[in-house]
C-alpha cells in the first residue's frame, strides 16, 4: 500500500508566480490535512478537507491561498502571486476518517522556494 | 491557548546512551498526545500516541513516552540510542476542532 504522495518534492517559483502543490492520500483515506513548516518552526495547520468539501480552513491565510480535494484526483494546495515569505515546506497528511481516529500519515513534503 | 513546547532545540548523545526528549503542552482538556520523527527530506512518521489509559505508552523503534498530567508533560525516552535514530523529533497535541499543534522540534545527533 503506497503511502501519501506529494509532488513536486521541490518547487522553485519567482515572486508573483503561482505554485500548485499536489497530494495523493493513502488508498482508502478520504481526509486530507495541509501543514506548513517554516524554517526553525514546527508544523502549522492550514486546512482540513474531505472529498469535495473544505471542513476547516481556519489556518489558511485569507488571501492568495486555496485548497481543494476533488472527487477524483489529488488534493491541491494553490498559492497565487507567491512572495518570499511563502518559502517553506508544505506537508500533506491523510487519515482514514476524522473524528476519533486522529492518526495522520504524512507525505514527504514539497519544499517551495520563492526567488 | 493550545501550544506545545520542546525546550531542547538540539541534543547530542553517544550511541548506546539513553535518551530523553522533553515535551510540555498547554491544553484546555485531556489531550491527545503524539510523537513524530522526521528524517532528512522525509515526511513525519508516527512513533507513538497517547489517547487515554496507561500513562506509559510504547511505540515503534523501542521508544516510549510517559504522560504526566501534573507536569503537563509527555517526554519521549529510549534506553539505548542507535545511530539510525538521528533525526528531528516533534511532539504534537490536539485536537482543538480539527487542529493539531506541533512543537518546534528537537534535532537529535548521535555520536558513534
Boltz contact constraints between the chains, C-beta under 6 A:
constraints:
  - contact:
      token1: [A, 41]
      token2: [B, 104]
      max_distance: 6.0
  - contact:
      token1: [A, 42]
      token2: [B, 102]
      max_distance: 6.0
  - contact:
      token1: [A, 42]
      token2: [B, 103]
      max_distance: 6.0
  - contact:
      token1: [A, 42]
      token2: [B, 104]
      max_distance: 6.0
  - contact:
      token1: [A, 42]
      token2: [B, 105]
      max_distance: 6.0
  - contact:
      token1: [A, 43]
      token2: [B, 102]
      max_distance: 6.0
  - contact:
      token1: [A, 45]
      token2: [B, 99]
      max_distance: 6.0
  - contact:
      token1: [A, 48]
      token2: [B, 98]
      max_distance: 6.0
  - contact:
      token1: [A, 56]
      token2: [B, 98]
      max_distance: 6.0
  - contact:
      token1: [A, 102]
      token2: [B, 32]
      max_distance: 6.0
  - contact:
      token1: [A, 106]
      token2: [B, 43]
      max_distance: 6.0
  - contact:
      token1: [A, 106]
      token2: [B, 44]
      max_distance: 6.0
  - contact:
      token1: [A, 107]
      token2: [B, 43]
      max_distance: 6.0
  - contact:
      token1: [A, 108]
      token2: [B, 42]
      max_distance: 6.0
  - contact:
      token1: [A, 108]
      token2: [B, 43]
      max_distance: 6.0
  - contact:
      token1: [A, 109]
      token2: [B, 43]
      max_distance: 6.0
